[in-house]
């Protein structure tokens, strides 16, 4: 589960909004692609959990809990909101929303890790 949360956090790391010659549309397109990757990650986690359930039910349960948490956190919805903000030119708001998402995921991962000691 730690790995899943860290992968999700890495995927959500803020995009450089003002890097190079990228337009708002370019950055929004990257944000859309990020949303697709998160969805694919959630689907992959679900499939892997189903595949390993008989051999390793404990790990399968942890993996299911991780992707269910991702879905309940509505990560793809937040990413779509960020994409819309970028398309509308609200760069500061988009960056702040993305930072909050990343920090929330990282905070959960750190708290979970600390509780395991």
Secondary structure, DSSP 8 states (H G I E B T S, - for coil): -HHHHHHHHHHTS---TT-TT--HHHHHHHHHHHHHHHHHHHHHHHHHHHHHTTT-HHHHHHHHHHHHHHHHTTHHHHHHHHHHHHHTT-HHHHHHHHHHHHHHHHHHHHHHHHHT-
